[in-house]
């Protein structure tokens, strides 16, 4: 399950990014292994988006923010 924080939804609205685009980015992009988040978050990159989030103990994906690469 993918959960969007309030902050993520606000940024997505500002940047005209849909939930479907984020889910597609997670399905087709790659994990940025050079990124070491302070709180266990991950950075995922696709050709169109960068997604910052983390995975809970129950394997839910929590999206914290996202932005377009171009």
Secondary structure, DSSP 8 states (H G I E B T S, - for coil): -EEE-HHHHHHHHHTT--HHHHHHHHHHSEE-TT---TTS-EEEE-SSEEEEEEE-TT--EEEEEEEE--
